[in-house]
């Protein structure tokens, strides 16, 4: 019988039972083959464990903070997809993480927005997570963003704006004009309520008609109201436009300030994130939103105030701005407009000037009726 060297003996004893030894002796070529096979298996197992551990411990390059509603998530995923398209490192699996944050506006659904604080109801907790470095960027519906930003944050990016118009939805009427007198329209928006009642005073409004798009459509189907008004932008982003009965023109329903626009914020000292999101900015949208928000800031608008404002580029390439304030019951509506160069400084001045005019015309007590 051949004698194996000590190293082979050690490997054999570690990998084989006593039944591996025949009565007549060892088959050395067979044993060598089995030893090599065991070594390869061990190497493969170690490699697969290492890959699994690396996947589990990989830290996201960007953590996106967002509300958890279907629409908010659709906007966060749109942002993620655009980021992935700008960089190969961001396109890798696990490079971008979406972090869902519940806001005050999401938690309290039993009261009208105006009764629970007005400004920042859908952004405060997300802003806090950003400042605490729990997320790297925040994705907001711009019409939810207060006219002030928290200290140490910036909002340098707006994605291309969606359709700004409002949609009319009803199970048995094709337009607002078709609704019988006394019909109830559900909307939590004072802007929509005031313009609606101004044009159709025979209709009624259920004010605390809150919840996400799906919830409001469910209430409509259950007969809680005969119709509702929703932002067309949200329905488009959710691929739910089949529910739309009619689209209201800008003349019939001036949109909310920044309606249809998505904003992306980051910390003011985070140059890396600022550079990432700068690649996504749509400048025409950013300037229009800035003009509208200057108008809103001048009026010191909140959820208690029926205010509408819309800036766009006209056929000549200039900025056309339209603004509106109304009494909550819709009996009084004041409108104004401005036209000027489509440039940041000019558009800020247009928004501010329009706001000052309407404040002057409205006078004290205008919003109390």
PyMOL commands that set and color helices and strands:
alter all, ss='L'
color gray80, all
select helices_A, chain A and resi 6-15+18-20+28-57+70-86+104-107+113-116+124-131+142-144+176-178+190-199+213-221+232-237+241-243+271-278+283-299+344-362+366-368
alter helices_A, ss='H'
color red, helices_A
select strands_A, chain A and resi 62-66+96-100+137-141+153-158+166-170+184-186+204-206+227-231+246-247+262-267+306-313+319-326+333-340
alter strands_A, ss='S'
color yellow, strands_A
deselect
rebuild
show_as cartoon
